[in-house]
Amino acid sequence: MSGVALIITFVIAIAIMIVAISKWNVHPFLALMGISLLLALVVGLPLKDIPGIIGSGFSGIFSSIGIVIILGALIGTILEKTGAALKLAEMVVRLVGKKHPQLAMEIMGWVVSIPVFCDSGFVILDPIRKALRKKTQFSSVAMTVALSAGLYTSHVLIPPTPGPIAAAGTLGIGDNLFMVIVIGTLISIPSLVIAYFYANYIGKKIKSGEELVEDADEVDYDTLLKSFGNLPNGFLSLAPILVPILCMALGSLSAAMKWQGNLASLSAFIGTPIIALTIGLLFGILLLVLQDALKHFNSMTTETLKVVGPILFITAAGGVLGRVIASAGFVDFMKQNAQVLATVGIFFPFLISAILKTAQGSSTVAITTTAGIMGSIAESSSMMSALGLASPMAAVLTVMAIGAGAMTVSHANDSYFWVVTNFGKLKPEEGYRTQTMVTLLQGIACMIFIWLFSLILL
């Protein structure tokens, strides 16, 4: 199969996958694997080759990023369970000040969601939001939107959150996570700025259930902090996140400066994501020891693996779909029409990710599936090569574009939508005016910024 028929088949396959996940309630792993097999059969791949294509696509993901995702998630669990995530939030509040509670909530959400899932991060930080609202009498809706937006931004753009890690690994830049972190941090800026202004705007238009009915059981901010006992100190709370970043930065600096000898070897060793995150985990374990919580480490690990398992399998299934697409000749057709595609360029992964996100709800599924479709810059048969995005910097910006698409938009088929609306005491129709609209604005703002970056860097 070739030409237009191949494109139509691909579009139909993706549409069926979306319907299977969002309407028929099929697990994303099964939907991705099933569609991959069905697509391989329909496009006429040799039957004897299909098992090998599926196996290589699946195992390739595990070998490149599986351990990194597990380590990053485990660090996040430790920060959550020891109160270190709350300590980080408190540090941001002190930095920004209580006179700007919506800005404090947005920044602390952005920081906390780097290692912690946005759903969990919202639940962790929501008591602080409520206490600050009661203390300042600021708009509950503005603070809810700001917190949600801050969490969501780093969730889709900045490792070690699993989605960006998975995308970086699939696109062939898993060893250059430091650059992904740096660019992700920069791309976060327009997202945070536009969300801040929209939060202030919509906060004047809508009143939540919290503001309509005061909860007598709510505690004030200072009492809330005391209820957690002795929180870890600031350095130990930040170290599991900061130290891996510094290690990866050292590795990148060593490569850029072309250091030689033992120093270069050591820098390259500790700068690899697996080793850097292992060092971060060691600081997390130290945190457990000092908090007298080491006895819970085994149960934390078990809990983390249960959470990360589905993400790993979905990510690997996305890799299978990408390998089938590459083997089917889809990329060859795209290369033949490269001049047309060049006009789309960096917007292509954004559009695919946004369509997947809006249709089936999960940002992680949208990120991993789109990354699988794009393929690795190291493979001449990948969509990355077909689109002329085969350089490491192009791959970094593609990770950002996929993440921006995975923001666009959060609505009723997204679990995070219901976390935000339920904890923020918002009605579903108010959720569309707040959560859905702010994620739309964030995604578009990020994509515009990514496009401008591409004009300069590519």
N, C-alpha and C positions, 0 to 999 in steps of 0.2 A: 504494500500500500504506500502511496506517496501523494504529494501535492495537497490539493484542497481537501480531498477525502481524509487524509491523515489529520489535518487540522480539525475538521468536523468531528472525527472520531475522538480526538483528544478533548475537545470542548464537551462533547456528550459524556465522556468518561468522568471528567471533573464535575459536571452537573449531577450525574448519578451519585458520585461520592458525597457531594454536599447534601443532597436530599437524603441519602442514607444516614448521614450523621445527624442532620438537624430535624428531619421529619420522621424517619423510621427508627430513630434512637439506636442505631448501630454504633458500637464502639468505634472510635476513630482508627484504632489499630486494625480491626477487622475490615473496616471500610477501605482503608488504604491498601491493605494486602489483597483484598478481593478485587478491587479495581485494577491494581497492578497486574494481577494474573489475567483478568478478563481482557485488559487492554493488550497484553502480550499475545493472547490468543487471537484477538480480532485483527490486529495489524499484521498477523502472519509471521511472527517470529518462529524460527525452527523449534519444534517441540523439545528436541534434545538440549537446546541451549537455555530454555526458560528457567529450569531449576538453578543453573549456575548463575544466571543473571540476577535472580531473586536473592540467592545466597550471598553473592558478592555485594549487592546493594545493602543488604541487611548487616552483614559483618563489617563492612567498611565504616559504617557509622559508629559501631561499638568500639572498634579499634582506635578510632581517632578522637572521640570526645566522651565516651561513656564514663570513664573514671573522672574526668574533669567535672561533669555534671553532678556526679555523686558527691565529690568533695565540696563543691560549691553549695549544694543543698544542705550538706551536713553542717557546714559552718553556719548557715542561716538558722538551722534548728538550734544550735548551741546558743547563738545570740538571742534567739527568742526565749528559750527556756531559762537562761541565766539572768534575764533582765537587762542584758547588755543592749538589746535593741531599744528598750525604754530609756536607758542611759544616753544613748545616742540622740534620742528624741529630746531629752531634757537639755542636752548640750546645745542643740539647735535653738530651743526656746530661749535659753540664756543669751545666745548669740544675737538672735533677731529681736528679742524683746517681746513682752506680753502686750504691747500696744499694737502690734501687727499680728494678731493670732492666725489670720488666714495665711499669711506669708510663712509663719512658723510651721503651720501644719503642712504646707506644701513642701517646704524644704526638708522637714523631718521625714515626710513620706518618701521623698526622693532618695534620701540617704538610706533609710531603713529597707526600702524595696530592692536595693542593690543585691543584698544576699537573701532577703526574705520575700516569698511570694506576695503579690499585691493583695490577694484575698486575706492572707494571714496578717499582713502588715496593717490592713485597715482595722481588723479586729483588735490587734495589739494596741494601736494608737487611738482608736475611737474613744476609750475612756478619758484620754488626755484632751481630745477634742471637746468632749462634753464638759469636762471640768473647766477648760479655758473659756468655753462659751458662757458657762454660768458665772465665771469670775469677771469676764469682760462685757457680757451682754451683747457680744458681736453676733452677726447673722449666722445662725446654724447652717443654713444652706451654703453660704459662701465658704465656710470652713469645711463643710463636707465635700464640696466640689474641689476645693484647693487640695485637700488631703488625697482625694481619689486621683486627681490629676498628677500630683507629685509621685505617688506610688506607681501609677501606670507608666509614667515616662521612663523611669529607670527599669521597670519590669520588662519592657520590650526593646530597650536600647543598650543597656549596660551589663556586661558580664560582672560577676558570675551567675546572674540569673540564667536558668537553663536555656531559654529560647535563644538569646543572642549567642551563647556558647555553641549551641547546636548549629545555628546558621553559620557561624564562623568556621566551625569544623567541616561542615558539608561543603562550604565554598573554597576550602583549601587553605584557610589562614588560621587554623586552630593554634598554631605556634606563635601567632602574633596578636594575642588577645590584648596586650597592652595598648596597641594602636586602636583596637576596637573600643577599649575603655576610654581612651582620650577623645576620639572622634565622637563616641556616644555621649560623652559629657558635654561636648560643644553643641551637638545637635539637640541636646536636652534644653538648651537655653530658650529657643523660641517657643518650645512646647510649654515650659514653665511660665514664660512671660504672658503668653496669650491666655493660658488657663487662669493666671492670677487676675487679669483684668475681667475675664468672663465671670469668674467666681464673684467678684465684687458687683458686677452688673446684675447677674441673675439672683444674687442674694437680696437685692432690693425689690425683686419682682415676686419672689415666692417665699412663703413662710412654711417651715416644716412642722411636723407634729410636736417636735420638742419645744418649739416656740409657742405653740398654741396651748400646750398642756405642760406645765412645769412638773418635772419628776422630783418628788420629795426625797427620793433615795439617792440622788446624785451627790457625790462628794466634791469638795473643792479641790483645786489643783494640788495644793501642798499636801493635803490629806491623802490624795491618791498616790503621790510619790512615796510618802511614808509607809503606805500599806504594803509596798513591795519590799520593805526591809532595807538592808544595806545593798545598794546597787553596786556593780563593779565600778572601778575607777575609769575615767575617760580613756586613758591609753589602752588598757586591756580590752575595753569595749570596741575600740576602733582597730586594734592591731590585727584581728583576724581578717579584716577587709583591707587595711592599708598595707600591711607587710607583703601580701602576695602581689599587690599592684607595684610596690617598690622593687620586688624581685624581678617581675616581668619588665619593668622599666630598665633595670640594670642589664638584663639580657639584651634588650633592644639597643641600649647605649653601646654595649660591647660590640654588637654586630655592626652598628653604624660607624663606630670609631675604629673598627677592625683591630681590636686588641689581640695580642698574641700570647702564647704560653699558658701557664697554669691559671692566670687570672681570667683569661678568655674562656677557658674550659669551665672554670667554676661559675662564671657569669652565665654562660650558656646553659649550664646544668640547672642552676636555681631559677633561671629565667623562663624555663619551659613551664607551661600552665600547670601540668600535673605536679611538679615539684614545688612550684610557687604556692599552689593551693594546699599542698601537704604541709608546708611550713605554716600557712595560715591556720590550718586545722590544729597544728601543734599549739599555737597560741590560744586556740579555742579550748583545747584540752587543759592548758594552764589555767584558763578562766574557770573551767569546771573544778579544778583542784582548789583554787583559792575561794570558790563559792561553796566548797564542800559538797559538790554535786557530781563528783566523778562516778559515784555508784549508779547514776542514771544514764551514763554514757552508752551503755549497751542498749538500753531501751530507746534512747534517742536515735541510735544508729538504725535499729530495726524500724522505727517509725519513719525515718527519713527514706530508707530503702523502699518502704511501701508506697511512699509518695512519689519518689523518683522513678520507680519501676515503670509505671505507665508512660511517663514522659520519654524514657529511653526507648521503649518499644514503639511508641508513636513516631519518634524521631527516626528510628531505624526503618520503619515502614515507609516514611517519607523518602528515605534514601532508596528504597526499593522502587518506588514510583519513578523517581528521578532516573534510575538506571534503566528501567524499562523504556521510558520516554527517549533517552539517548540512544538505546539500542534499536528503537523502532524507526529511526530515520527522521524523527521530528526536527532534531537540531540541524540535520543536513538541509532540510527544506528551508529552515529559518536562515541558514547561511546563504542559500541561493537568493534569498530576499533580504540580504543584509542591509542594503541601502535603505529599504523601507523601515526596517527595524531600528536602524541607527537614529531615525528621527524620534523614536520612542525612548531608546536607551535606558537610562536609569529609572525611568518611570514604569518600565515593564514589570519589574519585581514588585514595585509598590502597588500597581493595579491588581496583580494576581493575589497578593497578600491581602489587600483590602476586600476583594471579592470573597475570598475564603473566610476572612474574619467576619464580615457582615453576614455571610450565609450560614455559617455553622457555629459561631460564637467564641471558640477558643483561640486566644492569641497564640498560644504555644503550637497548636495544630497548624494555624495559618503560617507561622514562622517556619516550622520544620518542613511542612509540605512545600512551601514556596522555595525554600533553600534546596530541597531535593530536586525540584523541577529545574532550578538554575544550574545545579551541578558545580563541579570544582574548576577553578581556574587552571588546574594542572592537566585537565583533560581537554583535548582539542575538539572532542565531540560534544562538549557541554553547551548549555544555553549561554553561559558566561562568555565563552569564546565566540559564539554566534553573534552576541550583542556587542562585541568589542570591549568587554569588561574583564579582560584577562589579567590585569595587573593586580598586585596586592592592594593598592589603594582603591582601585575600582571595586575589589571584593569587599573592602571595609565599608565603602559607601553603599554597596548593595545590601550588606547586612543592615545598615541604617534604613535603607528604603523599605526593606522587608519589615523591619520593626515599625516604621511609620505606618505602613499599610495595616499591620496587625493591631494598631490603635483604632482603625477606622472601619466600623464604629462599634462601641459597646452598647448593646440593647438587650431585649428580653431573652434572647437565646444565649446570653453570656452570664455565667454564674456571678461574675464580679458586679454586674449590673444590679443583681438582687442583693448582694452583700452591701453595696453602697446605699441602695434605696431603703433596705430594711433597717440597717443601723442608723442611717441618716433620717429615718422617719419621714420618707418621701413616698407619695403615691406613685404608681407606675407611670401615669401620664406626666407627673412632675419629673420622674426619672429620665424621660425622653428629652425634656427641656434642659436638664442639668447634665447628667452623666453622658447621654448619647451626644448631645450637642457639643460638650466640651471635648470629647474624644474626637469628634469630627474636626473641630478647629485645630486640635493638637496635631492630628495626623497630617492635615494640609500644611500647617505651618512648618512642621518638620520636613516635609517633602520639598517645599520651596527652598528651605535652607540647604538641604542635601543637593538639590539641583544647582544652587549657587556654588556650593563646594565643588561639585563636579566640573563646573566651568573653569575653576581655578586650578584644581589638583589633577585633572585628567587630560 
